Structure formats: structure tokens, C-alpha cells
């Protein structure tokens, strides 16, 4: 399940749909096309964690098991690094695009602002989710129809510096028990004035009497440094019909 329900993307694990065929579904999304081809080279200009730590559980994160990361660089410093490496230089130029280094080149920390969140389902209007300043929507945030297909769509803006390894995590509880935990890599992005947009893979809500009911969830947008740009604690329902828009 993406923002909507961690449990929704893995209904078989909850025993909601006994007729659903087996098989695990990967929630990993590739990086944007203009960045994927030279990803190996790009690792040299960003601070990276080891592969074994890239997907730690939320419990491990809470316990504070962090890795020591290398030094961080401003955009200007990153452009100066390895400037004699032609392929790496081209990759940097492609990643940075038309960034105005006079405005952002001296800033170490990137900033990511989530501008919008929507649930998109075929044949109906998008459910636009308001994002409170404190990240805690009051009351029921949305209602999903059981057995329905949907995508989570969001837009975000990056400023100050390159954000490396932006990812989305989601944990869902029902009746106080954790029923799902998911993590999806979004990618690495350079600062720009125009917002980025991203659409999560299609999900299907579970169906049946045990699937219907109320859920609580926590979603986060983080980077490779585990810097959290938005944390949302919310409640939602799965019902026989869609909730009112």
C-alpha cells in the first residue's frame, strides 16, 4: 500500500482475499530515466549508505542504528570535484540542468517540500488530500472502496542542493496491530523552480468483511541521510463504497 494503505498493496498477507493468486510484488521504483543510466557515476558525488542498510525496518530506525556518512558538499563544490572526469561532468550537467548556482550553490542541506497529494482511481474524480502544516490531519482523512484500483500521485519541489535517495515509507495499523510496512525509492533530484511530479505503482484495495474498517497510518518522505521532509499521521477507512469527495 502506498499512502492510502500499506495493507492495501499486500492484501494476501492480511488474509483478505483468499482467491488472489500468489506472488510477491516489488514496490521498488526506478530512478528517473535521465538519471538511471549514469547512477553508478552519480554515486561519487553524493553521500551513500551501504546496500545492506538501505532498507532497514522502522524499528531499526527508531533504535537509532545509523551509519557514519561522508562529508557533504555544496553544488559548486560537487561541480569542482572530479572535474577532469568527462563522463562524470556530463552526468552532473544533466542532473543539474539549468540550476542557478548563484542562488543555491553555497547551501549544504537540500530542502524538499511536498506540494500536493492525491489518490487517483479510474472512472472517478481524484481525491485531493489536504496536507496540514503539522502533518496530522484531523479525523478521517479519506475513505477507499474495497476492491478498487488506485495510484497515489504527488508533486514536490527541491531547493538549495541535490536531494539524494528520496524515498517514501508507509506503516499501517488496524485495531492497534501493524498490518503492513512498505518503502519505495523515488530517486535523486536537483533543485529547480518547477515542481517534480511522481505517480506510485497501481494498488488494489482488499475486499471482504475483514478488510473493511478503520485504519491508522504513518507516512514519511526521507532522503539518504534519513532527513524527514514530511511525516503524516492519519486515519482512513475501507468501505463498500467510496467516501464523499
matplotlib code that plots the C-alpha trace (Angstrom):
import matplotlib.pyplot as plt

x = [0.0, 1.2, 0.0, -3.5, -2.9, 0.2, -2.1, -3.9, -0.9, -0.5, -4.0, -3.0, -0.7, -3.7, -5.9, -8.4, -8.7, -8.3, -8.8, -6.0, -3.1, 0.2, 3.4, 5.2, 5.0, 8.0, 7.3, 10.8, 10.6, 13.5, 15.1, 14.1, 15.3, 17.7, 19.4, 19.4, 21.9, 24.7, 23.7, 26.9, 28.9, 26.5, 27.2, 30.6, 29.1, 26.6, 26.8, 25.7, 24.8, 25.8, 23.4, 22.7, 21.4, 19.3, 16.1, 16.2, 12.9, 11.2, 12.1, 15.8, 15.4, 13.8, 16.6, 19.0, 21.2, 22.8, 25.8, 28.5, 28.3, 31.0, 31.3, 28.5, 29.3, 27.6, 26.6, 29.6, 31.9, 30.3, 30.8, 34.5, 35.0, 36.4, 36.1, 38.6, 36.3, 34.4, 31.6, 31.0, 31.0, 28.3, 26.3, 26.4, 25.3, 22.5, 21.3, 21.7, 20.1, 19.5, 20.2, 21.1, 24.3, 24.4, 21.3, 21.7, 25.3, 26.6, 23.9, 24.8, 21.4, 18.7, 15.1, 12.1, 8.5, 5.6, 3.2, 0.2, -1.1, -3.9, -5.5, -6.3, -8.7, -10.1, -13.6, -13.8, -12.6, -9.2, -9.3, -7.2, -5.7, -5.0, -1.7, -1.8, 1.2, 1.8, 1.3, -1.6, -4.9, -7.9, -10.3, -10.9, -8.5, -10.1, -12.2, -11.4, -13.8, -12.9, -11.6, -10.7, -7.6, -5.8, -2.5, -1.0, 0.2, 2.2, 4.2, 7.2, 9.8, 13.5, 15.7, 19.1, 21.0, 20.7, 18.5, 19.9, 17.8, 14.4, 12.1, 8.6, 7.8, 4.4, 3.2, -0.4, -2.2, -5.6, -7.0, -3.6, -1.8, 0.7, -0.7, 1.8, 5.0, 6.3, 9.2, 9.7, 12.6, 11.7, 15.1, 17.7, 16.8, 18.5, 17.0, 14.8, 11.9, 9.5, 7.9, 8.6, 5.6, 5.6, 3.0, 3.2, 2.6, -1.0, -2.5, -5.7, -7.6, -8.5, -12.1, -14.3, -15.6, -12.2, -10.7, -13.4, -13.0, -10.8, -7.1, -4.3, -1.1, 2.1, 3.8, 7.2, 9.3, 13.0, 16.4, 19.6, 20.5, 17.2, 16.3, 12.5, 10.8, 7.2, 5.6, 1.9, -0.1, -3.6, -6.7, -8.7, -11.4, -12.0, -15.8, -18.2, -18.4, -16.1, -16.3, -17.8, -15.3]
y = [0.0, 3.4, 6.4, 5.0, 1.7, -0.4, -3.2, -2.4, -3.4, -6.7, -7.9, -11.6, -11.1, -10.0, -12.8, -10.5, -12.2, -15.9, -16.1, -13.8, -15.5, -15.7, -14.0, -11.1, -7.6, -5.3, -1.8, -0.5, 2.2, 3.0, 6.4, 8.9, 7.9, 10.8, 9.8, 6.0, 5.5, 7.1, 6.2, 4.4, 7.5, 9.7, 7.8, 9.5, 13.0, 12.1, 10.6, 7.0, 4.3, 0.7, -1.6, -3.6, -0.5, 0.9, -0.9, -1.1, -1.6, 1.2, -0.5, -0.4, 3.3, 4.0, 2.3, 4.8, 2.4, 5.0, 4.8, 7.4, 9.3, 11.1, 14.8, 16.8, 19.3, 22.3, 22.3, 24.4, 22.0, 19.0, 20.5, 21.2, 17.6, 15.2, 18.0, 16.2, 13.1, 13.9, 11.3, 12.4, 16.0, 15.3, 13.4, 16.3, 18.8, 16.5, 16.2, 19.8, 21.2, 24.9, 25.4, 28.9, 28.3, 31.9, 31.4, 27.8, 26.8, 27.6, 25.7, 22.3, 21.0, 20.3, 21.1, 19.2, 20.5, 18.2, 20.4, 18.1, 14.5, 12.9, 9.4, 8.7, 5.9, 5.1, 6.4, 8.9, 12.3, 12.5, 12.5, 15.6, 15.3, 18.5, 18.5, 20.2, 22.2, 19.8, 16.7, 15.4, 15.5, 15.8, 12.9, 10.7, 11.7, 9.6, 6.5, 3.9, 1.5, -2.2, -4.0, -0.7, 0.2, 3.4, 5.3, 7.8, 10.9, 13.7, 16.8, 18.2, 20.9, 20.6, 23.6, 24.5, 21.3, 17.9, 15.6, 12.0, 8.9, 10.5, 7.7, 7.2, 4.9, 3.9, 1.9, 0.9, -0.4, -1.8, -2.3, -1.4, -4.1, -3.3, -4.9, -3.5, -1.7, -0.5, 1.5, 2.9, 4.7, 7.8, 8.9, 11.7, 15.2, 18.5, 21.8, 23.6, 26.1, 23.8, 21.1, 17.4, 15.0, 11.3, 8.6, 5.5, 2.0, 0.9, -0.7, -2.6, -2.3, -5.6, -6.7, -8.6, -8.2, -8.4, -5.8, -3.2, -1.0, 1.8, 2.1, 4.4, 5.0, 7.0, 8.1, 9.7, 11.3, 11.0, 11.1, 9.1, 10.9, 9.9, 13.6, 13.7, 16.3, 15.4, 13.0, 12.4, 10.6, 9.9, 7.7, 6.2, 3.7, 0.9, 0.6, -0.9, 2.4, 5.4, 8.2, 11.6, 13.9]
z = [0.0, -0.8, 1.1, 1.1, 2.8, 3.3, 3.8, 0.6, -1.6, 0.2, 0.9, 0.6, 3.6, 5.7, 4.5, 2.9, -0.5, -0.5, -4.2, -5.1, -6.9, -5.0, -5.8, -4.3, -5.8, -5.7, -4.6, -5.7, -8.4, -10.6, -10.7, -13.4, -16.8, -17.2, -14.0, -14.1, -16.9, -15.0, -11.5, -10.7, -11.6, -9.7, -6.5, -6.5, -5.9, -3.2, 0.3, 0.1, 2.6, 2.2, 0.3, 3.5, 5.3, 2.5, 3.7, 7.4, 9.2, 11.0, 14.3, 13.5, 12.5, 15.8, 17.7, 16.1, 14.1, 11.8, 9.6, 9.5, 6.2, 4.3, 4.0, 2.4, -0.4, -1.9, -5.6, -6.5, -4.6, -6.3, -9.7, -8.9, -7.7, -10.4, -13.0, -15.2, -15.5, -18.7, -18.2, -14.6, -15.7, -18.3, -15.8, -13.4, -16.0, -17.0, -13.4, -12.5, -15.7, -15.5, -11.8, -10.8, -8.7, -7.7, -5.6, -4.3, -4.9, -1.4, 0.6, 2.0, 3.0, 0.4, 1.1, -0.2, 0.1, -0.7, -2.5, -3.2, -2.6, -4.5, -4.8, -8.4, -9.4, -12.9, -13.6, -10.7, -9.6, -7.9, -4.1, -3.3, 0.2, 2.2, 3.9, 7.4, 8.5, 11.4, 9.3, 11.4, 9.5, 11.9, 11.9, 8.9, 6.1, 3.3, 2.5, -0.1, -1.8, -1.3, -4.3, -6.2, -8.1, -7.4, -7.6, -5.2, -7.0, -5.5, -6.5, -4.7, -5.0, -4.4, -3.4, -2.1, -3.1, -4.6, -2.6, -2.8, -2.4, -1.7, -0.5, 0.8, 3.7, 5.0, 8.0, 8.7, 11.8, 12.4, 15.8, 17.3, 15.3, 12.5, 9.3, 6.7, 6.3, 2.9, 1.5, -2.0, -3.6, -5.6, -6.8, -6.7, -7.8, -8.4, -7.2, -9.7, -9.7, -11.5, -9.2, -9.8, -10.1, -9.2, -9.5, -7.4, -8.9, -9.1, -5.9, -5.3, -2.0, -0.4, -0.1, 2.3, 5.7, 7.4, 5.1, 5.8, 8.7, 10.2, 9.9, 11.2, 9.3, 9.2, 6.0, 5.7, 2.9, 3.7, 2.0, 2.2, 5.4, 7.0, 7.0, 7.1, 4.9, 5.8, 8.3, 8.1, 10.8, 9.6, 9.7, 6.8, 6.1, 3.7, 3.0, 0.5, -1.4, -1.9, 0.6, -0.3, -2.2]

ax = plt.figure().add_subplot(projection="3d")
ax.plot(x, y, z, "-o")
ax.set_aspect("equal")
plt.show()
